Amino acid sequence: MSITIVANEPEFHSIAAWRIITEIQSNPQAVIGLSTGQTTKEIHATVSQIYQMYPFDASGITFFGVDEVINVPRDYYGSCYTMLKTQLIDNLGIAENNFVMPPTISDDMDRECQKFQETLMSRGGIDLQILGLGMNGHIGFNQPGSSFENETWLSEMDEALESRIRKELELPDEHKLFGLTLGIKNIMKARKIILAVKGKSKAEIVKQVIEGPVTNEVPASILQLHPNCEFLLDSDAASLLTTVKEKIRV
């Protein structure tokens, strides 16, 4: 693994954006996994801004989201499909066929999990996976306690996220919500991973992820074992690290 620490948010967003653009330019048929959240939203905005200023060809790239909210309308602004489409996919002019996402509603979600995974494999597997980090160490919808051996599956929702979605959509308690997510086993097969984390509020969990033991109680800790994973941090997120001998600052 490698650790890159940057001084401030604008540099953080720029470096992360250029990681994605570099992959696009160096591998015109790349399969790139995206994540939703406040951190990655700004990264997507920066990629879009760079594209507007210096257009590049992304027509052969397959993009997908690492997870999706299940049992909500696909056009709900909080669905991962809609967030990624509006934040990045439409801005780059990506064809619908090259934006791979599971449906949000289906009579057979187990089959949709398998189909999603098979589609990514049919395109050559994941070249670059961008990940955010949850406050409890989750990646995708792989919450603490999730098996490292899980492949694409239906996970329980984070309580805070589920509560917000229910309120926004006025959903009754009996309306079940799930998170369809690539499993940790799938994520670990990506050829390259970037875990992008910023902010003082994430400093403690970053310390656990990088310096703590590898445990499924902190799902992202498994990334310590990936042969090509970059932990991209701003100085606030990295502020509690103590055992890293060489912190790369840019």
Number of C-alpha atoms within 10 A of each C-alpha: 14 14 19 19 22 23 13 15 17 13 14 24 25 17 19 23 21 15 15 20 18 11 18 22 14 9 14 14 17 21 26 25 23 21 25 23 15 10 19 22 16 19 24 25 18 21 23 20 15 16 16 12 8 8 11 13 14 22 14 15 20 24 27 24 25 27 28 26 28 24 16 21 15 18 12 16 12 19 21 26 25 15 19 24 18 14 20 21 22 14 16 18 12 19 15 13 9 16 19 18 20 25 19 22 14 12 7 8 17 13 12 20 19 14 14 19 20 14 13 19 12 8 12 12 18 23 18 24 25 24 26 22 22 21 14 19 23 23 26 27 25 31 21 16 12 18 16 17 10 15 17 24 22 22 21 15 19 16 9 8 11 17 13 12 18 16 11 11 12 9 14 9 9 6 9 14 19 19 21 28 28 26 25 24 15 18 27 22 14 21 15 19 25 22 19 23 25 25 16 15 11 21 22 17 23 28 18 19 23 21 16 13 13 17 17 19 16 24 25 29 24 18 22 19 11 17 14 16 22 19 22 23 27 25 21 19 23 27 17 17 16 9 10 10 7 9 14 12 12 11
